[in-house]
Amino acid sequence: MNDRRNTGSGLDLSVLPRVINVNGTMTSLGASIMVPEAIAAMQEIAPRFVPMHKLQREASQLIGELTGAEAGFVTASAAAGIALTIAGTMTGLNPGRAEQLPDASGMKNKVAIQLGHMCHYGAAVDQSIRLTGAVPVPVGQSTQALDHQLDHALAGGDVTAALYVVSHHVVEYGQIPLDRFVAIAHSHGVPVIVDGASEYDLGAFLKAGADIAIYSGHKFLGGPTSGIVAGRRDLVRAAYLQNIGIGRGMKVGKESIWGVMAALNAWKTRDHEGILAREQAALDLWQSAVAPFPGVTARRNPDPTGNPLDRLRLDISAKTLGASALAIVKAMASLDIPVILRDHEVELGWIQLDPCNLHDGDAEIVAESLVKVLTRARAGELPEPDVTAHRNGGIATYLNPDLF
């Protein structure tokens, strides 16, 4: 499918290898498979001129229906949504202030965030704060944030917002839970912004008391690359105002807005139970495929943020199998049809397989590929990669002189 010439566009997709994604909804792989409704919507609106503010107004109504928000809008990405909403808390509806940023002179410009939430998801989350001219105020230590520490950080009266990050990238223990975080922030009159980019439940964060919830339009929703800002009307309006300032470089096209709206509509009637059943079947298949290999222990891992998704975790004993987890990752990615595994914790000796982005037939190819690679590992045929080079690989890609 991916390696055939697209005669409609005049472009040749064969320059891009077909990839099977069992890593997850990762931006580096194109995020997710777009739902047919979003593709059709983008084609429908592409030839037309539209009043963009009216289009965003229509999007706001649909976002409100799905999230329970008073208002909302679509922007370029969830990261853009963080910057825009923080900027909005700084400027309010003052256009002069919006044009002044990132010079934050005369404005509250501190943003409280738990240190364990200051993660990296392709870029540092705190950079979305600093882009506005605001200053991150870390709360607690990486593995422990306590109520009094957040209370102290907010006590000075110069904090414009408190940012709460929900992600598999953050520290999973010792953090202030959202309900307590909201209660403490609100006791100081500070609004809470939740970055829930890759979360399935579109209403949970606002129901928990957050003032703004930010979602990706292109992950679980299956829309085009985009971000969704939802929440309190006054804060949404102030965030949207930033399009006359720092938000200009984060603008979103009519195609993406209409495409996200179609994805939101499709979400209402999506067969969530059927999708979950297909994902479980893929996990069953993969678990059976690796069962005969000593040194490979397979188990189901629930999603750490509570999304209705299990992944298959493979703990690799390099001594028993004959190859490390990283060697398995590299070998799978080097196949004729590359299979990209979830390797965030590969240095700890395990990898995961995420079933949420499979085309028909992909699960079987993954199972066959696992058997092929693990058989080579047992025979001592897999080279051991450089762990340091792998850890720095993302930056190396950007610095590769052959990139452009």
N, C-alpha and C positions, 0 to 999 in steps of 0.2 A: 504494500500500500504506500508506504512512505518513500519508496525508491523508484516510483514511476514518474515519468514526465507529466507535469500538470499543463496540459495543452490549453486550458482555459486562461491561465495566467501568463503563458509564454515563458515561464521559468522552469528550470530543471531541478526537481527535488532530489535527484540522484547525487547532487553535490553534498547533500546532508545525509549521513548514514541513518538507517533505521535504528532506533533505540527502543528497547523495552525498559520501561521505568518501573522498578520496584523500590525506588528510593522514597517516593512520596510526592506531595505537591510542591516541588522545588522550582523556584524561579529559574535556576540555572539550567533546567531541563524544559522550560516552557510552561511550568506550573501544573497544568492538568489538561485533560481532554475536554475541549469545549463542547457544550451540549449543542445539538442540532438547532434548537430554537434560537440560540445566541448567534450562530453562524448565519442563519436565515435573516435575523433581524439586522445584522450589520450590513448584509448585502442589500436589504430593503432600503435602509436609510442613506447609504453611501452616496447615491447620485443626487440627493436632495439638499437644498439649503433649508436650515431650520433656525428659529430664534433660540439661541442656546439657553437663555435664562428660563424660557418657558419649558424647554426640554428638561432642565434640572428640576423645575417645579413638579413636572409629571413624575420624575424619578423620586422626588421627595415623598410624594403620596404613596408610592409603591413601597419605598423603604420603610415608611412609617407603618404600613400595613403588616409587613413581615417582621419588623423588629419591635414594634410598640413605641417607636420614637415619635417625638413631636414633629421632627423634621429631619431631613438628610440630604445628602448630595453625593455625586460620584466624582472621584478625582483620579489622578494617574496611578496611584498605588496606595497600599496601606501605610508605607513609610511617608508618603506625601501627606496622608491624612493626619499622621502624628504632628508633623510640622505645622500644617494649616490650623489644626485645632489649638495647639499651644499658642501659636501666633494670635489666634482669635481671642484667647483669654487675656492676652497682653494688650490688645488694641481696642477690644470691644468693637462698636460700630463707628469708630473714628477713622475716616479714610486717611486723614493726615498721618495718623500713627501707623496705619497699614503701609503707607508709602515710605515711612521712616525706617522700618525694619530692613535689615537686621541691626540697625542702631536702636538699642532698647532704652536709650536715655529717657528718664522720667517715667518709666513703666516698671511695674512689678515684673521681674524677669528670672525668678528662680523656679525650678521644677523639681519636686521631690520624687525620687524613684528609689526603690529598694536596690541595694547593691547587687543582690542576687538576680535582679531582673535586667541588669545592664549587659545584655547578651549581644551576640553578633549573629545576624541572620543573612549574611551577604554584605552587610555594612553594620557598623555599630549603632545600636538603637539610640545612644545618647547623641549621635551626630544629627539625628532628626530634631533633637532639642536645640542643639547649638546652631543649626542653620537659621533659626529664628532670631538669634541674638540672646536667647535665654541661656541660663547656666544650670546644668544638672546639679542637684544636691543629693548625693548618695545617702541612703538611710541604712544604718546597720552595717553588718559585715556580709561577706558573700554567702555564708551559710547560716546566718542568723540576723533577723530583723525583728525588733521588739516594739511593742506599742509605744513605749515612752520615747523611743528614738524617733519615730515618725512625728509624735506630738511635739518633740523638741525642735525638729527641723521646720515645722510649720509655725512655730510660736512667734517668729520674728515679724510676721505680717508682710513679708516681701515675696512670698511664694505665690505664683500665679496659677499653678496647676499641679496636680499629683498624677503621675503616670504609672499605670499598673499593666504589666506585660504578662499575657497568657501565652505560653509557648513551650514546646518541648526543649527549647534551648536554655530556659532559665533553670536556676537551682530548684529542685523539686521538694525541698524540705526546709524548715526553719524560717519560712517567709510569713509575713502577715497575711491572713486570708482576706479575700476581697471585701467581705462584709465589715470586718473590723477596719480595714484600710479606708473604706468609704465613710464609716462612722467618725473616725478620727479626723479625716480631711474635712468633712462637713462641719465638724464642731469648730473649725477655724475658718469656715466660709470658703474653703478651697475646693474647686471642682475636680472631679476624678475622671480621667481619660483612660479607657481600657484599650490597649492594643490586643485585639483578639483576631489577628489576621487570618489564622488558619483554623478557626473554630467553627463547629457545625451548628451550634445552637445560636440562632440569630437574635434571640430575645433575652438570654440569660443575664447578660451583664447590666443591661438597663433595669431589669427586674430586681437585680441585686443592689441597685442604688447608684450605679455609675451615671455620670452626667453625659458622657459621650462614649460610644462604642465604635470601634473601627474594625472593619472586616476587609478581607481581600475579595475582590469580585471574581478572581480567576483561579481560586483553589477549589474548595469543596463545591462552590456554586457552579463552576464550570463556565464562567463567562470570559470575556476578553480581559487582558491585563488591565487592572484597575483597582481602586480602593473605594470603600463605602464608608462615609461618615454619617453616624446616626445619633440622635440624642435631643437634648434640650434645644428648643427653638432659638433662643437668644445666642447660645454658643455656636450652633450650626450656622446661623446668619453671620456671626463674626468671623467664623472660619472661612466661609464662602467669600467674604469680603477680601480675603487675602489674594484673590485672583487679580487684584489691581496692583499687587506688590510681589512678595516672594513666591506667591502661588502661580505667577505667570509661567514660570518654568516647569510647573507641575500640572499644566492644564491637560484636560482630557478631551478627546474628540467626540463628535456626535455618534460615531459608530460604536465606541466603547460604552457610552451612556446607554444607548438603545440596546446594545448587546447585553449589558448587565441587567437592564430591566427585563429583557426576555428570559435571562437565566433565573432571575427572582421569580418570575411568573411560573417557570418550569419547576422551580423548587416546590411550589404548592402541591403539585401533582406527581412529584417524583416517587418512584417505587422504592422507598428507602429500605423496606424489609427485603425486597427482591435483590437489591444491590448488596446488602449485607450477606445474604445467603450465597451469592456468587463469590463474594470475597472469602467467605468461610470455606467454600469448596476449593478455592485456589490454595488456601493455607493447608487444607487436608492433603492435597496433591503434593505440595512441596515437602510437607512433613514426612510423608511416605517415601518420597524420593531420597531423602537424606538419611533415613532410618538405618540402612545397612552399613553406614560408614562409621567405624570406631573413631572416636575423637571429635565427633560432631554431635552435640546435644541440642535438640530442637524443643522449643516451648513457645506457647502463645503469650504475647505481651499485650495487655490492654493499652490503649493510647494514654499517655501520662496526663493529658489535660482533660480527659473524660469524653473525648469524641467517640462516637459509636463505631470503633474501628479496632481490630486486633492486627498485630503484626507477628510474623514468625521470627523469633530470635534464635540465631545459631551461635552457640558457644563453641569455639574452636580450640581444641587442645593441639597445638602445633607439634608437640612431641609425639602424640599418638597418631595424628592424621598424616603428618609429614609436611605440613605447610601451615603458615599463619593465617589468621583472618584477613590480614591485608593482602596476602598473596592470592587468596580466593577472590577478593574484591577486584584486584587488578586483572586476574585471569578472566573473570566473567565480563569485565568491561572491554576485553581485547578480543572477544569472539567475533565471528563474522556478523552475527546480529548481537551487538553489545547489550548486555544486561547490567543495568546500573543498580547496585545494591545500596542499602541505607547504611552508611559507614561512619556515622558521627562518633561512635564509641569504639572504633576498630582498634585503637591502641590498647583497649582493655581486653581485647580478645574475642569480641563478639560483633556480629553484624545482624541486620534485620532485613526482612522482606516485607514490603508494603503492597497490599493487593488492590489499592484504590484507583489505579490508573491503567487498567489492563484492557487491551482490545481483545476481541474474540481470537482464541488460539494462543494468546501470549502466555497464559499460565502453563500450558503444556510445553512451550519452548523453554520457559524458565526451568521447569522440572528436568527436562532433557539436558539443559546446559549445566545445571547443578551436578547431575550424575557425571557428565563428561569432565568437568573441572575437578570434582572431588576424586574421581578415579585417577586423574593425572597427579593430584596431590599425593595420593596414597603410593603412587609409583615413584615419588620423588622428582617429578618432572616440572614442578613450578618454581621459578626463580623467586627469591625473597626480595621484595622491594625495599627501598630506602624509606624508613618511617619518617625521617626528618623531611625528606623531599616531598613525601605525601602530605605531611602536615602543612607545609608551605605551598602546596600545589595550586591553591586558588589564586594567590598573588602571582605565582610563576606564570600562570596563563595570561594574565594581563601584561606582564613584562616580556613575554615571548616576542622576539622581533619578527617572527613569521606570522603573528596574529593578523597584522594588516600590512 
